[in-house]
Amino acid sequence: MSRFIASIGLLTAIFISLFTTEMNAQKRIFRNSLVQDFRSGTLIIRLKTYENKLNSIESTIDRADTSPNSRNRLTEKRDLIITNRDRYNQDLVSAFNKLYTFSEVRFMFDKDIKRFQAGDLAGVFLGPDLLPLTEIEPIRGSYYFLGEGNTQIPGNSREGLLVMDKNGDQLPSWFPSYLRAKSNGKSFFAMFGGDRYPYMPAEKVVKKFMKKLREL
């Protein structure tokens, strides 16, 4: 009886070992396939516009019943958002143009994502000066996005730059799919006054991203 039990245990151990080996092999194949697809594809940097937020502020400023004090406060808030947004977008584009070599890279404003996905490419891609490109080359290979977002971790969501597939889903945790982009934990829209700049240096962020990509 003891030999029978021992035989069953040995067979179970062999089965588990073979199953685990097969699962690990499949994971390696998927991992290598994703990395190769990413490397041979195009990374699209989604630059923020804060279009809805700014339109809401402008609408309130233009309302007849908005008090002068509120109008001044909202104007300062709007100007700070625009200043920090433009500076960060330009810094991010410059850093990627200077440092990123892992795949092709393109730039577009987040407000144009739906147009791009619908095949309307007129004025979608941007040059180093953040102006629309007049000549458009086809996207090479698969495309992925990098842009601001919140990680989808229950109870531990973090804000930063996310690397996403074409459907906007964050890539697996083993991939460098999250990059901290802000220098502190304060929300961008919580800073209504002053000239404080909430973001980390873009070159530092891109260098860290490149380092992690090389380690894949």
N, C-alpha and C positions, 0 to 999 in steps of 0.2 A: 504493500500500500504506500509505504514511504517512497519507494522508487517511482511509483506512478505519479505521486504528488510532485516529486522532484522533476520528473520528465515534463509534466504540465507547466511547472514553473519555468523550466529552461526554454520550452517552446514559446511561452508567453514573453519571456525576456527577449528571445530572438525576434519575435514578431514586432515587439515595441521598438527594438533597435533598428530593424529594417524600415518600419514605418517612419521613425524619426529621421533616419538617413534620407528617405525619399522626400519627406516634407522639407528638410533642410536644402536638398538639391533643388526642389521646386522654388524655394524662396530665393536661392542664389540665382537661378535662371531669371526669375521675375526682376530681381534687383539689378542684375547686369543688363537686362533688356531695357529697363526704365532709364538707367544711367546712359546707355548708348543712344536711346531715343532722344533724351534731353540734350546730349552733347551734339547730336547731328541735327537738332531742331532749332527753334528760335524762341528766345526768351523775350516776352513783351513786358516792358515796364509800364505799369499803370500809374500815371501821374495824377495827383489829386487836383480837383478843381473846387471842391466844396460848393458846387453850383447850387444845390437846393438850399443849403444853409445861408449862402450869401443872398440868394433871391428872397428868402424869408426876411432877412434883416433889411434889405432894401425896401421891401414891401411895407414893413413897419415904419421905417424912416419916412416914407412918402405919405403915410396916413395923416389925415388932417388932425386927428385927435391925439397924435403923439406929442408929448410935451417937449419943450426945448431941451430939458435936461436928459430925457430919455433919448432924444434924437442925437445929442452929442455923445452920449455913452455908446449908443449903437454904432455911430460913425467910427468911433475909436476902435470898437471891437471889430468892425468890418475891415478897417485898414490894417489892423494887426494880423488878422487871418490872412489877408491877401499878401502882406509883406512876408510873413513866415512861409506861406505856401509857395510863393514864387522863388524865394531863396532856396527852399529845400528841393523843389523840382529841378532847379538849375544845378544845384550841387549834386543831386543824384544822377542826373544825365551826364554831367562832367566826370563823375567818379566812374560810372560804367564805361564811358567812352575811353577813359584813360587806363582802367585796370582790368576790365572784364574780358576774358579770352576763352571761356569754356565753351561757348556756343555763339550763334548769331544773336544779336540783340536789336530790338526796336523800341521805340517810345511812342506812347499815345496818352491822351487824357482819358480818365476813367469815364467821362460822359460819352465817349465815342465807342465804347466796347460793343454795344448792341449793333451799331452801324457796321462795325468791323465784322462781327459774327454773321450779319446778314449779307455780307459780301460787298458792301458799299465802302470802298477804300479811298474815295476822294477826300483829300485833306485830313486823313486819319493819322498817318504816321508823321512824326515830328523830327526835325533836324536838331543839331546841337544848340541852336538858338531858340528852340521850342516853337518854331514856326512850321506850318505844314509843309511837307515835302511835295514838290510838283511832280517829280519822277518817282514812281512806285515800283519797286522790284518785288516779285512774288515771294511769299513766305517760304523759307527753306525748311522742309520736313515738318514735324509736328510742332505745335506752338504751346507754350506755357506762359503763365502770367506771374509777375511779381508786383505786389502792391500792398497797401495798408489794409489790415483786417484784424480779426480776433481769432485766436486758435480755438478749435472746437473740442476743448477738453472740459468735460463736466466738472464744475466746481473749481476749475483752475484755468480759466480762459485768460490769455495774455494778448495784449495789443502789440502789434509790430508789423514788420514786413513779412508777408507770407508768399511762398512759392506754390502756385496752384496749377491744376490742369486746365484744359480748355473749358471745362464746366464750372470752374471756380471752386473746386474741391481741393483742399490742402493736400500736398503730397505726403507719403508715409513719414513717420517720425524718424526713421533711420536716415532719411534724406535731409539735407540742411534746408528745411522748408520753413523755418522760423528764424527771423533776425530781429533782435531788439533795435529799434530805431530812435527811441527817445532817450534823452539824458536823465529823465526822472519819471516818476509815476503819475505826474499830473496830466490830466486830459488836455488836449490841444485847445478845446473850446472853454476850458475853465480859466484860461488866462486872458482876461478881458482888457488888461491895461499893461502899460510898460512896454519895453522893447525886448523882453526875454525871448530867447530862441530855444524851443523845447527839444530840438533834435540833436542826436549825436552827429559828429562829422561823417558825412556820407562816404568819404574815402575809407574811413575806419570800418564802416559797415560792409562795404564792398570787398575790402581786403579779407575780412573774416569769412565772408561768403565764399570767396575764391579758395581760401585755405581749406575750408570744409569740403568743397567740391573736389579738390585734388586728392583728398583723403578717401574718397569713395572707392 
